[in-house]
Amino acid sequence: MKKLFFCAFMAGVFLSQAQSPLDPYKYVIVPKKFSAFKNENQHQTSTLIKYLLTQRGYNAVYEGDLPADLASDRCLGVVAHLEDNSSLFATKTSLTFENCEGKEVFITKEGRSKEKEYKASYSEAIQNALESFDGMEYVYTPKNKDADPAPITVSFKNDIKNLEKETTKEVAQEATTEADPVVKQVATPEEQSYENKAPQPSAMTKADSPMVATSTLDPAKITVMDEVWYAQELANGYQLVDSAPKIRLKLMRTSMPQVYFAENEEVRGMVYQKGGKWIFEYYEEGELKAKELKLKF
C-alpha cells in the first residue's frame, strides 16, 4: 500500500512539473493584428493573449515592439497565431505557435464560448484554449547553451497579485511619460485595450451619386411576416431575435446604408430597406424569394 501511494505521489509530481514545449524559446511574439480579423487588437484579443501568457510565466512581447536580441535573432521566439473557427452560434478559437522556420511547435485545444457579445465570447474561448498550458512549468533552456548558458526560470504560481501590480505600474509610467501617445496600451485584469491614433490612409473615394438599394422583384411575390423580430446591435451589424428569444438572422454591414448581408443556419441573402420596409431576399432551390420583415431596433 505504501509503495502504491509513493508511486502515485511521484506520478503527481512528474505531471505537475511537465515541461513546456516552448522551453527552447526565450520569447512569445504576439501580433497586434491576427489574420482572422480586419483590425488591430480586434475584440482586445492581442492584449488578452499577451496578458494570459505573461500570467503563465512566458515572456510575451508585441510583434512591433521586440527586444534588441529578438529583433536581431527571430529564432529566439515563437509567433502566436490565433485560429478562428467560429460558427454562427458559437465562438471557437485555438492558438498555434510557430518558430522562425515556420514549423508548428505547439497547438492548443479548441476553446469555445456561446456568449453573444463578441468581446466576452472571444475572451472566454481564448482562456479555454490556453488552459492547454496548465500544469506546465516554463523554463527557458536555449538550444545553444554556449550562447546563453544561464537558463531563465519564470514562475508565477504564487505571484499573480504581484504581476497585476507591476503591470498596472508599468502602464501608469507609460501614461505619464507621454502626454498624448500615438499608441495607447493597457493590459491588466481589469482593463485590456489597445488604441492606435496614428493617421491611417483611406482607400475610400467619393461616389458620384448616393448609392440606393433597388430591387426588380415583383412586389406581389414578397411575403409579409407576422412575427416581430428585435434587432440587437453587434460589432459589425445586428442579430435579429424573436420573442423566445432565439436568434433568427444575423446582419452584417456593407458599404451601402441600410443594406446588410444576412445569414442563418439555412440560407444566406441580403436585407435592405425600401420604402420604409425591410426586405429579406435570398435564394431557395435556385429561386429568388423575398420576405418583408417586421423589425424593431
N, C-alpha and C positions, 0 to 999 in steps of 0.2 A: 504493500500500500504506500509506504514511504517512497519507494522507487518510482511508482506511478505518479505521485504528487510532484516529485522532483523533476521528472520528465515533462510534465505538464507546465511546471513553472518555467523551466528553461525554454520550452517552446514559446511561451508567452513573452519572455524577454527577447527572444530572437525576432518574433513578429513585431514587437513594439519598437525595435530598433532597425527595421528594414531599411536598406539603403535606397536612396532616391536615384532614379535613372538620370537625374540632372546633376549628379555629383561631379562629373568631369567638366562642368561648365561653371564659370565664375559669375555670369550674369544671365538674366532672362530679359529679353528685349520685348517690350510691349508696344505695338504700333498705336499711334494716335488715331488711326483710321483703319478699321478692318475691311477686308474686301467685300464682306457681306452687307456693308452699309454705304450710304451715299455721303454721309457727313462725318467729320471728326468727332470722336468720343460720343457717337450717337447712343442714346439711352444710357449715357455715362458708363459704357462698357469698358473703356480703356482704363479709367481711373479705378473702377471697381476691381478689375483683374489685377492691376498693379498693387492695389492695397491688399487683396487677399493673398497674393503670392508673397508679399513682404511680411504679412502676418504669419505665414508658414516658414519664414526664415530665408527665403530666396532673395537675392539681390536683384530686384526688378527695376529696370530703367526704361524711360520712354525712348522710342526709336530716334527722335530728333534731339535727344539730349544725352549722348553717350559719353562715358568717362574716357579719358585720353587713351588708356591701354586697350579698351574695347574698340575705340574708333580706329586704332592702328592695326588691330588684330580681331576681326569679327568672329574668328573661331573660338574666342573666349566665351561666347554667348550662344544661346539658342533663341529663336524667334517664336513667340506665341501666336498662333493663328486661331481665330475663332471661327468654328464651323457652325453655320446656322441652317438647321434642317426643319425649321418651324412649319407647321401646317396652319390651317385656318383657325383651329380651335386650341392649339397648344404651341407653346414655345419650346423648341428643342435645340440645345447647343452642346458642343463639345469643344475641347481645345487640343490642338496638335502642336507639338514643339519640334522645330526643325533646326538642325545645325547649319554651319556655314556651307556645307556641301549639299544642302537641300535634302538631307536624309531625315526621316522621321525618327526622333529619339523616344518620344512618348506620346500616347494618345489617351486622353481621359475618357471616362464613361460619358454617356449622353445624359445631361441634366435636363429636366423637364419642369414646366410650370403651366398652369391653366389660369393664371392671373390675367384679367382683361386689360389692365393698364400696362403699356409696353415697358416702362422703366422697372416696375415691380416684377413683371414677368421675366425679363432678361436677368434681373438681379437674382431671382430665385433659381433660375435654370443654371446660371454660371456658378453660383455657390454649390449647387448639387454636383455639377461636373467636377469642380476642384476638390470634392471630397475624395477623389481618387488618390490624392496625396496624403490623406490622413493615415497616420501610423508610420510614415516615412520620416527619417531624420536626415536632413540635408547637410552634407559635409563636403565642401569643395575640395576635390582631390585632382589637381591638374594631371593630364596625361604625361606631360614633360615635367617631371618633378625637379629637374635641374634648373628649369626656368623660373619656377615658383615653388621652392621647397617647403614653404610653410602653409599647410592646409588651413583653410578658413572654415571654422565650425560656427554655424549660426543656429541658435535655438531660442524659440520664443514660447516654450511650453508654459513657463511661469512668469512671462514678462509681457503679456499682451497689453496690460494697462500702461506700462512704460512706453511701449510702441505708440500707443494712441497719444500720449502726452508729447513725445518727441515729434511725431508727425504734425500735431497741432502747432507746436512751437516753430517748426521749420516753415510751415505755411504762413504763420504770422510774421516771421522775419522777412519772407519774400514780399509780403504785402507792404511792409514799412520801408523797404529799400527802393521801391519803385512806385511813384505816386499813381500812375495810370498805366499799368503794364499792358503790353500788346497781347500777351498770353497770360491768362489767369487760371491757375490750377488749385483745386482743393481736393485732398484725398484723405478724409477722416471717416470714421464710422458714422458720424452724424451727418456729414455732408460730403458728396462726391461730385465734383463738377470740373469742366474744362471749357474755357471760353477763349476763343481766338479772335481778337479785334483787328487783326491785320487786314488791310483792304484786299478784297478778292475781285479778280477780273470777272466781268459778267459777259456771258455769251448771248444774252438776250438782245433782240433788236426790236425796234418799234414797228408794230404792224401798220400796214397802210390803212386798214379799217378794222373795227372791232369784230372779233370772231363771235358768231352767234350760232347756237345749236339749231340745226334744221333736220327735218325728217320728211321723207316721201311716203311714209307708211300711211295706208288708208285709215283714217280715224275710226271707221266702223269696225276695224279689226283689233282695236285696242280694248282689252277687257279691263273693267274697273274693279279694284279690290275693295271689299267692305271693311276688312280689318285695318286698324290703325297701327303703324309701326313708329317706334320712337327712336330718334337719332341720338346716339351717344358719340361725342367727339373723340377721335383718336389723333395720334401724332400726324398721320398722313391722310386723314379723312374722317369717316364716321362708320359706326356699326349700327345697323338697324335691328331693333329687338321688338318682340311682340309683348303682350301683357303677361306672359308666363313668369319671368321674361326668358325668351330664347332668342339667340342671335339668328336672324333670318337672312341677312345680307350684309356684306362689307363693301363700303365705298372708298375708293382711292382717288385722291385729287388728280386732276390733269391740268394742263396749261390753260385750258378754257374755263371761264367762270361758269358755275352751275352745271358742269359736266364731269361725271365721275366714271371710272372703271368700276364694275360691280361683279361680285362673285360670291357663291356659296358652295356647298358640297356637291351640288348637282349641275349648275350652269354658270357660265360667265357671260357678261354682256356690258351694257353701259346704262347709266341713269342720268337723265338730263331734265332740265326744267323748260317747259314750253307753254306759253300762255298761262302762267301761274300754276301749272300742273306738273307733277313729277312723273316721268315716263321711264319705265324699265324695258329696254329692248334686249333680246337675246335670241339665240338660235336653238331650236329643238328639233332634232332629227332632220337637219338641213333646212328647216323652215323658220323664217324670221317671225318672231312673235313679240308682242308688246303688252305691258300692263301699266295701268295708271295706279300709282302708289299713293296712299294717304299717309303722309309723314308729319310728324311733329318734332320740331327742333327745340 
